[in-house]
Amino acid sequence: MAVEKILRTEERLWAPEHARKAANLQDFQGEYQRSLEDPEGFWGGWAKRFYWERPFERVLEWNLPEHRWFLGGTTNAAYNALERNVERGLRNKVALLYLSEEGQEAKLTYGELLDRVRRLATGLRALGVGKGDRVVLYMPLTLEGVLAMLATAYLGAIHGVVYAGLGVGALRERILDAGAKVLIAGDVGFRRGKVVDLRSIAEEAIRDLPLRVVWFQRLGKAELPPGHHDFEELLWGHPPEARAEMVEAEHPLFILYTSGSTGKPKGVVHVHGGYMVGTTYHLRTFFDVKDDDLFFATSDIGWIVGHSYMVYAPLLEGVTSVLREGAPDYPDPGAFWQAVERYRVNVMFTAPTAVRLFMKFGPEWPKKYDLSSLRLLAVAGEPLNPEALRWAYEHLAEGGRRGFVADNWWQTELGGPTLGTPLTLPAKPGYAGVPLPGVEAGVVDEGGRPVPPGQGGLLVLRRPFPHMMRTVWGNHDRYLQYWREVPGVYVAGDVASQDEEGYFSVLGRADDVLNVAGHRIGTADVESALVSHPAVAEAAAIGVPDPVKGEAIKAFVVLRLGQAPSEELKESILQHVRRELGPIATPSEVVFLDKLPKTRSGKILRRLLKAQELGRDPGDLSTLEE
């Protein structure tokens, strides 16, 4: 698995000195070393910030590939996010701030959130929900969706959030796989000013299933059949009597399905104790969140970012989390920046696909708004092209005079940032960053042997950390496969390279590696070169059979606003890539598209492009954005 790292840079982009001096984590290298040398002391110390009904006796039991944390301890993540914060004086602080596409807002303080979660938990308990039961949520991004997550966790039950808008088959498959007892579903969502019908999808998905159903109804109260209940009536029809169920640290908190390239989706399992400890550590030290900050993650509760950094970590740390339902460019491309100005957002977490969307519309949109409160923009989801990082640094962080852009890499399976660029280190375009505290990462060949700096290979993790998944629901063998591909290490499924300074560049998915005339090239290098052309907003690269080279590169590009497809532009793009990467990585063909196929979380589906090109089965497409 020798993969060539073609795109190189010596560029360094620093956070402003005042931000570095005020960073929550000052001695990054010292902290990192301590996390590896004494993981028990390191993670055990952070864990003691939380409430444990029964203190843990051991921090870590590690028999790879099995790892268990905070053994003997009992706790509840929802209790720590609610009662613990109310008891420490945050009753009247805003916990959740919801914003619709039309600009309507709603807020819940920590006191109000606790009251409603306890009421809803009492209602769910009346429906028979208890410790260990699975509750599937098919809810739009609303305060009620977060309430449903927390109330489920509060009872020691296990939530499985399915992104609202996934189809009938995807929802039904997840309900069946989880063995759900209850479905909590919305009737509609709102996106781009249009009503998104969720009810008919949910109704068809649960046909003939013995489920109790709770409906969050925004379009008016429909008459409900036996076994179906109205969310508002369930919430307000019960007193706040429920008490948090204290569970073992290793008790599952949630199942979150991540689609596989083939076969059925995997139900990744995260647990109360370790997930609570690890995600909050990174909120404070990587995202650098302060007590009075407003934190805005532009994700959805259907994805891991929504779980970790929209709901759990911000609420566990007692900060205010901003939720915005709808599209990032509706009613206009300034929608996010208007929210930043309106609420004085301090830290924002978004995806590379969103940054490229901002680029497509141009810098005039963020310039219309006062972004002076925004000191950190974190970006994760897939490789962040160097040009996109530079654009965000220049136009969203005032060229480093006001703020910083922090790339980071992780997965649903990993729960929180794993590689990243801390505030006190310089960003390097094309590099996600360095291993974060608790993470021991490497790049190896298929035999598990380390590859030299600058050479690509499989990205692996050599040890677990608390917020890493514990299993795949109902299929522990699938979990073991992560550790068996290269014995003794976790194989992430991505290819990467590491430079002499320890920075990692994620080159793409291992399945997507391009093999041109004996050269193995990551898609990220080619796509980054394409996006650095001034006319290109987004790009995807795939390999197609070639009788001479084995594989040729075919590029699909989306143009920036104001650019029109032409043969001259196509040639200009090809010559630009040739200058950037050399002839070996230059596409043989460029195709102009209006949009790229993506998952609903914003990841480009290269395998769909390749399957269409080769007439093959594209595998699981349940998360495909329509």
N, C-alpha and C positions, 0 to 999 in steps of 0.2 A: 504493500500500500504506500509506495513512495509517491508523494504528490508534490509537484513543484509550486513553490511560492514565487510568483512572477512579479506582482505589483509590490514595490518597495517604497518606503518613505523615511526620511530623516526628520520630518516635521514634528514639532512639539507644540502642543496647545495647552497653556496653563490656566488654571483658575486664578481669579484676581487675588492679590496678596491678602486683602482683608478677609476673603472667604476662607483661604487656607489657614489664616491665623485663628479664625473662629470655628474651625472644623471640630466636630465632636471627637473624631479620632485623629490625634496629632502624630503619634508614633506608629505609623502603619507597619513598618518592618518589625518593630519590637512586638507589636500585637500579633502579627502573623506568626513569628517564631514561637511565641508563647502558646498559640493555639495548636501548634503541631507538637511541641515538646510536652505540654501538659493539657491534653484535651479535656480530661476530667475536671481539673481546676478551672480551666477557661470557661467551658460551657456550664459547669456546675455553679460557678459564681454568677453568671448571667441569669441562670434559672432561679436563683434565690430572690430575684426581684419580684417574683410572682407568688400568688397564693397557692400553697399546697396543703390540703386538708391533712394528709399524711406525708411527712417529708420523705423524699427519695433517699434510699440507702446507698445506691451505686449509681454513678453517672452513666457508665457505658459498659455494655457487655457486647463484645465484638468477636464473632466467629464467622468471618466472611463466608458466604455473602449475607449472613444474618447479622443485624445490628439492632440493639435495643438500648433505649436511653431512659435515664431517671427511674431506674427500677425500684419498686416498692412505693413509689410516690403516687398519690392520688390528687387529681386536680380537675378542672374543667375550663377549657379555653374561653367559652362564652361567659362564665362567671368572672374570669379575670378581666374580660373586656367591659363588663357591666358593673356588678356589685363592687369589685375592687376599686374601680375608678370613682364611683359615686361615694364610696367610703373615704376616699382620699381627697374629697372636696371638689370633684368635677361635676356635681349634679347639674349645674346650670350652664355648663360649657356645651357648645354645639358639637355634637358627635358626627352627624351626617348632614350634608347640605346637598340637596337634590336640585338639579336644573333641567328643565325640559328644552326641547328644540325651540319652542316659542318664547323662552325666557321666563317661564313660570318657575317659581322656586318653592321648596318646602324644606323645613329644618326639623331635626330632632336633637334635643339635648341628651346628655348621658342619662339624666333622670327619666326623661320621657321614653328613651329607648329601652331602659331597664323595665319600666312599667309595661310597655307594649310587648316586649319579649316574654315577660312572665305571663301576661294575659294570653298571648297566642300559644305559649307552651301549655298552659292550663287547658286550652281548647284542644290542642293536639293530643294531650294526654286523655281527654275525654273520648277521643276517637280511637284510643287504644295504642297510641304511640308510646314506646318506652325504650329503655336502654338497649342499644344494639339494633333496633329496627331501622330499616332504610326508608328514607323519604326522598322521592325524586321531585325536584323543582324545575318547572318549565315557565320561568318568570321573566318579564322584561326588566330592564335596569331601573328599578324603582326602590324607594325606601321599603316597600312591602317585601320585595325580593330579599333584601338584607335581613329584615325581620324573620322571614321564613328560615333562612340559614341559621341565624342565631338561636331561634326558638327550638329548632331541631337539635342543635348541638347542646343546648341548655339541658335537654332531657336525657342526654347521653345517647340519643339516636344519631344516625349517620346520614348526612345529606349528600345527595348526588345531583348537582346542578347541571341541567342540560341547556345549552344556549338556546334562548327563545328564538325560534325561526328555523331550527333544524327540522328536517322532514319527518313524516310519519314513521318510516322505517327506522330512522336513527333514534327517535324517542322511544319507540316500542322496544327496540333491541336493548337499550340502556335500562329501561324499567325491568325487563325480564332478567337481564344479567345481574342487576343489583338485588333482585328479589324484593322489590319495593312493596311496602304496605300501604303507603299513601302517596298520591300525586298532588302537588300544589301547583296550579297552573293559572296563567293570566289569560284573559279572553283576547286581548289585543296588545300589540306594541305600537310605537310610533317611530317612523323613520322617514326622513326627507319630506315631512309634512303629510305623509300618507299613513293610513291605518294598516297595520300588519296583522292579519288574521291568525291568531294562535289557537283559538277554541276548536276550530274544525280539525286542525292537525292533532291536537291533544285527544279530541273525542274519537277520532279514527284510530289513533295509536293505542288507546286503552280498550278498544272494543273487545268484549268477552273476557276482560281481565278482572279478577276479584279485588278491585282497589277501592279504597275510599278516596274521594276527590274533593279538594278545596279550590274554589274558583275565586281568583282576584278579578272582579268585574268592573271595568272602567267605562264600558259602553252602555251601562244600564243593567238592572237586575233581571236576569233571565230566570224563568221557573226551572228549578233544579230537581232532577229525579232522586229517588231514595239513595242514600249513601253519598250524595253530593252536597257540599256545604258552601256557603258564601264566606269568603275570607273576612270581610268586615264584621259580619255577624259572629263568626267564630272568635274574632279578636275581642270585640266589645261586649260579647255576650258572656264572657267569663271574667271573673275577678283575677287580680294578679297574685294567685295563690301558689303557683308552681315554685319549687325550689330547685336550684341547680343540682343535677345528679353528678356527684363526684365519681370519677372513673380512673382506672389505672392509666398511668402516663402513656402506655402503648395502646390504649383503646382507640379504635378508628374515629377520627373526626369527620372525614368526608371521603367519598369516592369521586374522582374526576376523570372522565373518559377522554383519552387522547387518541386520535385516529392513527391507525397503522398504515404503512404504505400498501400492505396487502392484508387480507383477513379482517377480522372484526376489531373494533376499537378496544383499547386496553383500559381497564378501570384502575387507575393509579390510586393507591390508598395512602393518606397522610393521617397522622395521629395527634392527639391533643397535646401531649407534653413537648415532644421534640419540635413539632411545627410551630408551636407558640414561642418557644425559646429562640429558634433559629431565625424565623422571619422578622421578629422584633429586633434582634441584634443587628441585622443588616439595614432595617429601617433607620436606626440611629447612627450606624457607623458608615454605611455606604451611601444611603440617600441623605444622610446628614440632617435628619429631621429634628427640629427643636420643639419644645413643648407648645409654643404659641403659633407654630406654622400651620398654614393651610396646605394640605397635600392633595394633589389632583392626579389620579391615575385615569388615563383615558381608555380604559379597558371595559370589560363587562363581567358581571358575576359568573358568566358561563365559562370563563377561562381562568387559568391559574393566577394570572396577574390580578384579576378581580378578587379572587379568594385571598391572596397573600397581601396585596397592597392597596386594595380598595376597602376591604372589610376587616380582616383579622388583625394584621400588624398595626394599622393606624388606631383602631379601637383599643387594642391591647395596650398601646402606648399613650392613650388618652389625648390624641390629637384629632383635629377636624379633617374629615375625609370628604372630598367633593365628588359627586356622581353626576354625570351628564348623560341623559338618554338621547340617542339619535346619532346622526352622521356628523363627522367633524367639519364638513364643508357646507352644512345647511343650518340656517337659511342662506348663509354666504360663507366664503372661505375665511372670514374673520371670527367664526363662531367660538373657537377655543380661546382666541386672544381676548375676545370680549369677556369671557368668563374669568380669565386671568386678571384682567383689569378690574372687573366688578368685585371680585372677592379678594383681591390682593394675594393671589396664589404665590407661594414661596418655592415649592418643589413640585415638579410635574414629571410624570412618568408616561412615556408614549412609545410607539413602535416605529421602526425604520420606514415602514410603508406610509405612516402618517407624515414623517419628515419629508419623504419624497413627494407626498401630496402637497405639503406646504411649499416645497420648491417649485412644483408645477404651477402653482398660482402666483408665485413671485413674492419678493420681500415687501411689496407695498402693503400687503394685508397686515402682517404684524406691526408695521410702522404706524398704522392708524390708531394703535392702542398703547396705553401706558403699561409697559411690561416691567417697570422698575422693581417690582416686588419679587420677580422670578430670578432666583439665584442659582438654581440647579435644574437642568433638564436631563433626566435619565432616559436612555433608549435601549430597548431590548425586544427580541422576538425573532430576528434573523440577522445575518450580517449587516452592519451599518456601513454603507458605502463611504469611502473617504470624502467624496464630494458632498454627500449629504451631511456628514459630520461638520465639514468646513462651513457649509451653508448655515447650519443651525448655530454653530459657534459665532459666526459673523452676525447673523440677523436676529437671533433669539437670545444671545448672551453678550451682545455688543462687542464682539471680537475679544471676549475674555475680560473686558473692563468691568462688566457688571456680574457675570455669572459663568457657569461652566456646563459643558455637555459631557455626561458620563455614560459611555457605552458599557453594556454588560451583557453577559451570556448566561442563560440557564434554561431549564426545561420544566414541564409539568412534573416530571419525576423528581426534580430536585428542589422544588418548593420556593426557592429564593435565589438571589444573585450568587453566582459561583465563580465566574471570571468577571472582572470589571476594572474600571479605572477610578480609583479613589480620588477624592477631591484634592488631596495633597500631592498627587503624582501627575505628571503631564499626560494628556491624551495624545495618542499616536494614531493618526488616520489610518484605517485599515486594520486596527488591532482592537479587540474587545477589552483587553487589559491583562491584569495579572491575577493569579489565584487569590481569592479573598480569604480572610481568616477562617481556619477550619478545613480548607480545601487543599489537597495535594494533587495537582494535575500533571499530566505528562502527554507527550506525543510519541506513539510507538508504531512499529510496523505490525504486520499481521501475526508475527510470532511473539509479540510483546516486547521486542527489543527497542530501547529508546533510539530515536532518530536524531541526527545532528541538528543544531540550531539552523533555522532557515529552511529546513526540509519539511515537507508535509507528511502527515500520517494520521493515524486514528487518535482522536482526542479521548483520553482516559482519565479516570479519577481513581486514586490509589487508596482512599479511605472514605468511610461514610461520615456524614455530619448529621446533627439532630433532625433537621427539616427535610431530609431525604426520604423518599417513599420507602414503605416497609414491604409492600407486596403488590401484585396485581390481583384485584378482587376475583376470587374463585379460580385463580390460575397461577399458583405460586411458581410453577415451572416457567411461565412466561417471565416472571420477575428474575428467576435464576439465570435466564438466558443473557441478561445484561452483564452478568459477571462471568459467564462461561465462555463467551466468544474469545476473549483473551483471559485465561485463567488468572484470578487474583485481583483483577481490576474491573471497574465499571466502565463499559464501553458506551459512549454517549450516542454513537451513530453519526457523529460529525467528523469531518476531517479538518485538521488545523496544523499550524506551524507555530513554533516558539522562537523568538529571537534571543540574542545574547543577553538582553536585559530582563528576560523572563516574561515579556509580553506575548500573549497568544493572539494569533490571527485565525479566526474561524473561516475556513475556505468553502464551506458548504456541507451538504449532507453527503455521507459516504456513498449513498445510492446515486447521487447526481454527478459524481466525478467524471470529468471529460477525459477521454483517452485518445489523444491526437498524435499519430505517428510515433507511438511509444512514449509520449509525454503525458503524464497524468496531471490534470489541471483542475483546480477547484472552480466551481461556478462563480464564487464571490469575486475572484480577481477579474474575470471577463466582464461580469455585470457592472463592477465598479468602474472599469475603463469605459464601458458604454455610457454609464450615467454621468461620467465626467465630461461628456460632450455637451456643449451648451444647449443643444436642442432636445436632449433626451431627459425625460422625467423618471422613467422606470424601465427596467430591462430584465429579461430572463434568458438564460443560455442553456441549451441542451445539446447532447451529442446525438448525431444521426449517422447511420452506416455510410462508410465511404470506401470504395474499392481500393484506393491507394493508401489513405491515411489510417484505415481502420474505422476511425470516427472523424467526422467533420463537425464544426461548431455551427449551430443555427441559432441566431439571436432574434428575440422578439422584443420590440421596443414600443414604449408609449411616449409620445412627444409632449413637450411643454406647451402650455397655452400659447397660441399665436404662431406655432410652427405647423407647416403643412408637409405631408409626405411627398417625396419626389425622388427620382433616380439620383439627382445631384446630391441630395441630403444623404441618401443611402451610401453613396461613395464617400462622402465626407466622414460619415460615422466609421466606416471600415478603415479609412486612412488614419483616423484618430486612434482607433484601437491598435492599429499596426505600430504607430509611433509610441503608444503607451506600453504595449506588451511584447511587440515583436511579431514576426509573421506566424509563428507556430500557434499563437493564441488568437489569431484574427479570424472572426467568423467567415464562413464561406457564403453565408446568406443572412440578410437582415429582412425581417418581416415587421411591418408597422401594424400595431393593434390599437384599438380604442381603449382597451383595458386588459390586464393580465388576469388569468384565473388565480383566485386566491381563496384561502380558507377564510372563514368569518372572523378569525383573529388576525388576519392580515398577512399571513405567510403565502408566498408565491408557490403555486402547485406546479412545479416543473414536471413532475411525473405525469400530470394530465396532458401537458403539451407534448411530452414524448410519446405517451400512449396514443394520442390522436395522430401523431406523425407516423407511427409505426403500425397502427391498427391493432393495438394491444389492449388488454383489460387494464384500466388505470387503477384498480384496487378500490379501497374505501374512499368514497367521495361524500360521506355524510356531512362533513363540515364545509363543503364547497359553498362559497358565497354566490348567490344567484346574480 
